[in-house]
Amino acid sequence: MRYDVPPDLKGGHMKSFAFSTIKGGVGKTTLSIHTASAFADAGRSVLFIDLDPQAHGSLALGLEPAERPCVGDTFGPRAKHTLKDVVVRSEKRENLFIAPAVLRMAAMERDLYHWGYRLEALSRSLDTLGWQPDVVVIDTPPSIGPYTEAVMHFVDVLVAPVPTGAYALQGLTEISNTWKQVRERGGQLVVAVNMWDRRTSATNEAMEQALSEITFPVLKTRIPRSEAINQAGLAYEVVFDTARTANGADELKGLAKELAKVAGVPSPVRRRTTGTKRGASAFAAP
């Protein structure tokens, strides 16, 4: 699908964020799609790159399942498409653009192991976009492979989601070790605590103690367990569109604000009101 990018959306100070984990069911996609939506609602031009072949992020942001050109087609020594050819503009948020995933990307990923520039796959793909968004938000597969490694090599801030509960920190060591191996310089690895339940005080105390012992920063925002967020996910929606005053919505907006401060994202030039309801107010930009 072709689109024309208005001059005021061409950006110039792009910052990138990715959500990565090797453990399923921790809210990686939920956090990534809400972060992308929150940045867009704050008036920034946003490119959401879906590198998870399950394509749940693409679906939740409004793209129906289909066999289409995907972000995986923009990788490799003989890329089939440019990123501009692949990106679709969101029907719900005029300044949100989606580079979709499809299931066949799972098989395509293996081919990157034999490509000498695989760590540069993402940066090379973005060079073919033809314009620069303010923010790039990336959802990765729940594994460490060529897609995730390329993201780690490129991204400004890598967010490792951690759920509250038993085995919460499982997988963080692998994420941290890979980050150190593929990252030449710069960038930040941070932890985002998800599924926080204020009622489980003993669990929370143990969780905070465990978090205090890790060697990289933990974001202050705590995303609560929320039936509204769960229901939005089951409907392949974001909670800002289904129940924007529900428990957890403000915290998800707060996560985007905190990430903006971590990466030094400039304030948007002008505010927009986007989403399913016209006139719905966007959160204040940091």
Buried (B, 14 or more C-beta within 10 A) or exposed (E): EEEEBEEEBEBEEBBBBBBBBBBEEBBBBBBBBBBBBBBBBBBBBBBBBBBBBBBBBBBBBBBEEEEBBBBBBBBBEEBBBBBBBBBBBBEBBBBBBBBBBBEEBBEBBEBBEEBEEBBBBBEBBBEBBEBBBBBBBBBBBBBBBBBBBBBBBBBBBBBBBBBBBEEBBBBBEBBBEBBEEBBEEEBBBBBBBBBBEEEBEEBBEBBEEEBEEBEBEBBEBBBBBBEBBEBBBEEBBBBBBBBBEBBBBBBBBBBBBBBBEBBEBBBBEEBBEBBBEEEEEBBEBB
